[in-house]
Amino acid sequence: MHIMDKKTLRIIFMGTPEFAVNSLQSLVDGGYNVVAVVTQPDKPVGRHQDTLQASAVKKYAVEHHIPVLQPVKMKDETFLEQLRSYRADLQVVVAFRMLPEVVWAMPRFGTFNVHAALLPQYRGAAPINWAVINGETQTGVTTFFLDHDIDTGKIIDRKTFAIPDDADVEYVYDGLMRLGAELCVETVDRVIATDGQVPAMPQANTADLKVAPKIFKETCEIDWTLPAKRVYDFVRGLSPYPGAWTRIDQTEGATAKSELTLKVFRTTKTQLVTTEAPGTMIIKGRQLYIACADEWLSIEELQISGKKRMAAADFLNGMRAIVDYHCLPKHD
């Protein structure tokens, strides 16, 4: 006979984006006792930053009458007192910030995280993007207990997810969001079944660990000197958000006309060998090609600064034949 069941185990859920909502919803729909939610403070948005936007997790929690805590600082004593007042047995973290020990060690059964990768690989803030960028054919989700370092705690369980060669981040994100929700519930069930004594394995620290650091604008600039397969994976690993980009110049004769920033959302591998300089753009029929280190890459969808995302054919309709385009080298 177990001391706890899903209606008496007191759970505090911590998360912010849409990715976390599926896990929270699965717990609520499953009848688990979520006593409070912790999420980021409302974010200023709009031209004048005068409108506050609630996180996806907060919106869900408010709609389902779950108390919401939004600390600016995780070590703030007022917040810690509020957190203690809920007497949580377990904390569940999905896509949230790093927690101090005073928070993750508070519940008697500890705190587990749902991470969108197969740990120990891809520790960090952007595991889905980097798995696709690196051309992985498989990723997954992992639940693990939090400890002092980021994404290094003992592993409770994992589920794998196949990455098709033509999949972009949106496809993988959606798949891992659903898979993570399944694993979240299964992990809570393990906590209940073992009265909090869940078996967990230390992570292996091998020499070939791949990391998943936060992605910034400069991270997303395309390097056309790479092989076509690398550029192809890079583009889909950043599509649809935040989007891989490149700078192109337009020249008329020997005179530079202007410089444009172009986001690239979808490409196709051609297996057509090129000897042109990387970044060279050519048009054949109504198709746009850009030279990589070894092959031409066909550009299918793109976006010019200030314009909407469009098919490459629509972009070509606005180009004049006398104007040559060339991708500029990636910034150092």
N, C-alpha and C positions, 0 to 999 in steps of 0.2 A: 504493500500500500504506500503510495507516494504522498508526501506532505503537501505538494503543490499540484494544482491543475491550472488550465489556461485562464480560468476565471478568477483565480486567487493570486497567481503570480503577478506582481506589480511591475509593469514595464514602463520605462521612460524611453521614448524614441527621439533620436537626434538626427536631423538631416535638413537639407535646404532645397535642392532642385527637384525637378520633375522625376529624375531617376529614383529619388528616395520615396516618392509618393506611392509607387506600386508596392513597395515593401510595407509601408505604413497601412495602406489600404488592405493588403492581404491579412495583416494582423487584426485590423478592426473588423473586416468581413468575417474572419475566422472566429470571432468572439473572444479574442485575447484581451487582457485587461491593461490597456494602454492608459496610464493615469495622467500623463503629460507629454508634451512635445517641446523640444528645445530646437530653435532654428535661428538663423541670422537675423539681425535687426532689419526692418524695412529699408529698402534701398531707394535713394533719391533718383528719380528719372525725369525725363523731359528736358527741353532746351534750357530752362532756368534751374533745373534740379530742385524744383519746388513741389514735386509730387512724389509721395512715398509709395513704393510698390512692395507688397508683401511677397514672401517666398512662396513657391508652390506648396511646400509642406505646411506653411502657416495657413494658407487658403483652405487646404483640405481639413486641417485640424479645427479651424473655426467653424466650417460647415458641419462638422461632426461633434461639435461642442466638447472638444478636448482642450484642456488648459494649455496655453502657449507661453513659454519663457523665451526671451530674446536678449540674452546678455551681450553687451559690448565687449566686456572682458570676462573670460571664463573663471578667473580667480577672484572676481568681485565678491565680497563677503555677503552682500545682500542676495545675489544670485545663488551662492552656495547654500545659504539658509533656506531659500525657496526650494532648491533641489532636494535638500535633506527632508523637507517637510512632506514630500511625497512618499518617503520610505520605500523607494524602489528596491525590488529584489534583483533586477537586471536592467541594464541599459543596452539599447540597440542603436548602432551608429551606421548610417548609410549616407555617403557623400556629404560629409560635414567637415569641420575644421579639426586641427590637432587639439587634443584634450590634455590638460594637465593631470598629473596623478591624483590630485585631490578630487577630481571629477570622475575619472575612469575607475578609480578604486573604491568609490563610495558604495555601490550596491554590494550586497553580500555575495552575489553570484558573479560579480564582475561586469565587464562591458565587452560586448563583441561587435566587430565591424564587418559589414558586407563590402568586400573590395572587388572591383570589376576587372580582375585578372587572376591568373593562376599563380598565386604567390609560391615561392619567393620572387618570381619574375614580375617585372613591371610594378615595383613599388613607386609610389608617387602620385601626383595630382591628376595626371592625364593618361591613365593606363589604356583606355580604349583607343585613343588617337595613336599612341606609339605602337601598339600591337599591329594596327593596320599599316602605319607608315613603314614599319620594319618588315612588312610582307608576311606576317605570321599566318598560318593556315588554321590555327586553333588558339582560342583564348578561353575565358571562363570566368567564374566567380568563386571567391573564397570567403569563408567566415573564419575569423580568428579573434582571439582575445587581445585587447589592447595592452601594451606595456609601455616602457619609457621611450622607445624609438618608433619612428613612423613605419607602419606596415610590417613590423618584424615579430609580432606576437605569435603565440602558439596557434597552429592551424587546427580548426575544428572539423571543417569539411570543405569539399570543392565540387564544382560541377563544370563540365567542359562545354564549349560552344565552337562549332566550326565556322571559319571565316571563308566564304567563297571568294574566288579571285576577283570578282567584279563588285564585291560589297564595299560600300562606303561606311563612314563612321555612323551615320544615321541608322543603317541596318543593324550594325553590331550593337550600338547603344540600345536600340529597342529590344533586341534579343536578350542582352545581358540584364536589362531592366526587369524583364519578365522572369528570367532565370534567377536573378538575385532575390526577387520576392519569394520564389519557391524555396530557395535555400535559407532565407531569413526565417521563414515559418518552421522549416524542418529543424533548424538549429535551436529555436526556442523550444520546440518539442523535445529535443535532446536534453536541454537544461531541465525541463520538467521531469522527463523520464529518469534522469539520474540524480534528482534532487540537488541539482547544481554542481555535481561532480563529473562534469563532462570530460571525457578523454580528449586530449589535445596534444599535437605533435610539434616539437620545435621546428622552425624553418631551417632548411639546409642553406648554408652560405657558400655557394660554389663560386668559382672564379669567373664564370660567364654570365653573371647576373645582368639583365637588361633593366634600365631604369625608365621612369615615366615622369620627367619633370614637368612643371607647369609650362604651358605654351603661351608665348607672347607674340606680338605682331611680327617681330623680326625673325622668329622661329619659322614663320610661314612662307618666307620668301623662297621661291623655287631656284634651285641650282641646276641649270641646264647642262653643266659639265658632267653630271652623273649619268650612268646608263639609263636607258629609257624605262626599264622595269622599276628602277629606284624612283624615278620621277612619277611614274604611273601610281605607285603605291603611296608616295608622298601626297599627291593630289587627293586620292580617295581617303587617305587618312586624316584629311582636314576638311572634307566635304560632308555636309553643307556648311559646317561652322567649325572654326572661324574662316576657313577658306584659304587655299594656297594662292599666292600672288606673285606677279612678276612685273617689272618695269619694261615698257617698250618705247622705242623712239620711232618717230616717223621722219623719214628724210626724203627730200625732193632734190634729186641730183646729189650734189656734195653738201647741200645745206640742211642742217638739222632743223626740223619744223617744230616738233613738240615732243613731250614725253607723257606717256599715259601709264596709269597703274591698272593692271588687268588681273582680275581674280579668275582662276581656272577651277572649275568644279568637276568636270568629267573629261577623261581622255580615253583613247583606244590605242593599244599597242599595234603597230603595223608590221613589225619584223622587216621593215625596209631599211637597209643599211644606208647610212649617210656619211659623206666625207666633208660636209659643210661644217662651219664653225658652230659650236653649240649656241643655241638661241636664235639661229637663222629661221625666219618664217617664210613659208612659201604657200601659194594657193594653187591647187589643182582641181579644176572643176569648181564645185562649191564647197570644197573642203580645205580646212586650214591645218597645216602641219608645222611643227617646230622641231628643230634638230636637237637631239640629245648627244651624249658622248659617242653612242654607237648606232642608234637608229632614230628614224623619224617617229614622233608621237603625234597622233591625230587629236586635235582639240575639238571636243564635242559641245561643251557648255562653258560659258564664261560670263564675265561681268566687267564693264568699264566703270570707272569711278563716276558716281552720280547717275548711273543707269541701272536698270533692272537686269537680273540674271537672264541670259538669252542663249539660244542655240548659236553655235559658231556661224552657221549659214546666215543668220540674221545680222551678225556682226559684219560679215563680209559684204552684205548689201550696202553698208555705209562706207566702204573703203573705195578709194579711187585707184585705178590701175597704175597711175604714175607715181604713187606714193609707196615707198618700200618700208616695211616694218621689220624691226629686229629687237629681240629681247636683250636687255642690258644685263651685264654680269651681276651676280648676287653680291650684295654688300659684304665686305669682310667683317 
